[in-house]
């Protein structure tokens, strides 16, 4: 029972959140005034300061030149065509945003006519499309943002006829569909759709403000009021429930929205103060392992990418250490890979004045976040490429874009990701074969997809059953102790069909090895529990309770210390159905344990990098005795 003081603190926190949300209602009034074009992100005359900043830092100069070189290539590329793939035009919208943002940036920074003309050609071509595919409104949102940036940034240099054609397209193919209830259900969404669509339409409202100030104010006020819904998912610590790739999507467009408002009106109307939002930068930074790969749970890709929004967060929080991973990508990465990022010029705008070589590594080697998808992310070092890295998640399969990966983890050591995750399968590859991909019910076809169910993740399967879709695993304990970094999750509701209790703890011990410990209690029926680990390594069964993984000249030993005797097995990862993606070079390794009815049992597995003989292991303890 809460004490009176605790109750008052809780009540005050709730009231503050409610006030913060209510404060967004209709912040713009007719009294507001705005500057002329350009007015999105980079105001007229701000180019000179940006040029000086770029010239003072080799990393920024390198990125700037890479963007210009890419624009030189774009000059000779034919304009986009309206070719829809399945239900989506999204790849064309994203490429439109990339081309127009890049070319408009190049024109403003160099005043070379070739960039202006090429951008104008792309804008007029897109403006002439029959529509921007409002039935899948993300397509409209990104296309609208693209055309709005081009219209605003090139406004004073476009012909009057071009301006009229582009403005008409923004109105008819962007803004008007956003007012149609047939297409704007995203206004009430709590996922990335809301963030992306509100950002795109707000850019249109800002670009056309002088022509229709009343409607523009209405659209901006609508966005500010609506976008707090998905922003509520950052509570309480900043863990983004949809994972790494969708952080890069939803959060980046959220920042595009906030940054544009702040630049234009001198206020973001309380959006950046939404609980957990500014803390989400630490979540994203910690989601990258020493290998440079992302912790790719749920519908996420594996390859880590430069994240322009991180520069906005670093400035907002006055914490350059949030850019440790971005520093590495700028200084050591292949910039050609980053040139596929349609928002890349924003990194130059938001990073203005940040000295890349002066960025220091983060002080903490562990980050935990609660919320819809609680995670724990821990490592032994930020600067050692051979460091141990572990990421583990709880949450629920019912969360947007989630898999049945509750309790799953990834693990790296010696530069190798030993315990991996498949991540997402490309949507069109499933939808084109008639797969009912977006039905999240317990017995839906979604959970038959190999990459989506628990049988192909680093977690438990009980009696060959799927995890419970409506179950949820909270983070129950964690410790950043130097010799025992750890986190614990209660998985009981996810396995409630066969178990009365299921807890998983994972720890990096003495900066030397990893322990995965499951404490289970069966119902009145016997249970067969399968423990699995997905790996890209070669697997060698070396005897009872032990298996050896090898990759790239490195070794990892997996040893089961409890139960006393198990038999390791391997399972193939070949497609189960004709719609499953191939998974070459991967293996599932693990074992089965039979647990009698009404019995408590412990499964303890040690992952040891290097020679197992060199490891001095701490005496095992129950989860209740782990540091907290």
Secondary structure, 3 states (H helix, E strand, C coil): CCCHHHHHHHHHHHHHHHHHHHCCCCCCCCCCCCCCCCCCCCCCCCHHHHHHHHHCCHHHHHHHHHHHHHHHHHCCCCCCCCCCECCECHHHHHHHHHHHHHHHHHHHHHCCHHHHHHHHHHHHHHHCCCCCCCCCHHHHHHHHHHHHHHHHHHHHHCCHHHHHHHHHHHHHHHHHHHCCCCCCHHHHCCCHHHHHHHHHHHHHHHHCCCCCHHHHHHHHHHHHHHCHHHHHHHCCCCCCCCCHHHHHHHHHHHHHHHHHHHHHHCCCCCCCCCCCCCCHHHHHHHCECCCCEECCCCCCCCECCCCCHHHHHHHHHCCHHHHHHHHHHHHHCCHHHHCCCCCHHHHHHHCCCCCHHHCCCCCCCEEEECCCCCEEEEECCCCCCCCCEEEEECECCCCCCCCCCCCCEEEEECCEEEECCCCCCCHHHHHCCCCCCCCCCCCCHHHHCCCCCHHHCCCEEECCECCCCCCCEEEEEEEEECCEEEEEEECHHHHCCCEEEEEEEEEEECCCEEEEEEEEEECCCCEEEEEEEEECCEEEEEECCEEEEEECCEEEEEEEEECCCCCCEEECCCCCCCCCCCCCCCEEEEEEEEECCCCEEEEEEEEEECCHHHCCCCCCCCHHHCCC
